[in-house]
Amino acid sequence: MTWMDWMNQRAKRYTVVDIKLLQWASIFVGLIVVKLVPQIMRASIWVFAALGLLCAIRPVVVFFGAERAARE
């Protein structure tokens, strides 16, 4: 079993509640970083928009993409 297989197996244990709690934890960590380094917020709104789009590409493709023919 590879490391990625092990990580996937562990991640499948998550429920919707776990995923939402992780999302909120990420938001709070981001707020801490912004509080410690306020210069981050001086960046243009378009930088944040571009980063948001880049981060959303894979989840959107996985959600709306075709099923893989053979899963091992």
Secondary structure as GFF3:
##gff-version 3
##sequence-region A 1 72
A	DSSP	alpha_helix	3	11	.	.	.	ID=ss1
A	DSSP	alpha_helix	16	36	.	.	.	ID=ss2
A	DSSP	three_ten_helix	38	42	.	.	.	ID=ss3
A	DSSP	alpha_helix	45	64	.	.	.	ID=ss4
###
